[in-house]
Amino acid sequence: MSTFRNEVNDPAVPDESAIHGIARGRDAIAVFGQGAAVGLRGDGSTWHGVAGISTSTTGGAGVNGTGNVGVQGVGQTWIGVYGETQASPEAGSSGVLGEGKDGGDGVKGHANGPGKAAVAGFHLSGRGPGIFGQGSPAGHFEGDVVVTGDLILPGADLAEQFDVAERMDDSVGIDPGTVVVLDDGGALAPCERTYDTKVAGVVSGAGDRVPALVLDRREAQGNGAAQRGAVAVVGKVWCRAEASVRPIRVGDLLTTSSVQGHAMAATDRESAFGAVLGKALTPLTTGTGLVLTLVGIG
């Protein structure tokens, strides 16, 4: 049996409330309900069952729920829980905010219907992302990913990881931009001789260029390797080069040099067969430096 009951059934007064509470104190509560089953229940035949409004600009909540399930909404014909913000874009607010405390997910969604998404995001103006993720990683997917539009990647090359050979005389190392060859175990090592047909390519990530995709990411394994390096296999990458014998011109084919970890212009076409690592996109007139290189050309 209800201890208090108030009914309004006058269609001429559509905005009249069955229960209306206003609290103006800092910690005052306009309407409070407590019960073994349901603390507060509202049934709306055409609009809101329960509506909460806070006029505070410093953090007051329109509706606050605490429990095993803080707030539960069940939509019979449409939305279970609806959130809207009218704040300016600069405020950084959101229609719905979820924070995961002590290991919980910030926002979780479950779906059972065929073709329905557990979490769906739509940008109605088309001027922003439907879903934004930030973190390390920004997104994690277990299963297939379907993309019906362009996949826009700011990186400059497609790279693949290889084990790095453990060396005693590693004065250059396997740093970004290093020209590398394969040793007898299939691991990477800096080049040390000209026209080496074991050339693997250039370690990605030098200068202002980073890989767009890195394939075969995993821990080093076997052959005594302690680390892995990402070699650019397709795209543009900054490459360590030397021009002590001949200047490097735009369009020159590049091959391995006797200067450890560097490339040089390939002038002997017969020796260059199978030893070309890419094509120069920027020149180098003398000495050593970085040359932007197009790799994966053959």
Disulfide bonds with the S-S distance in Angstrom:
none
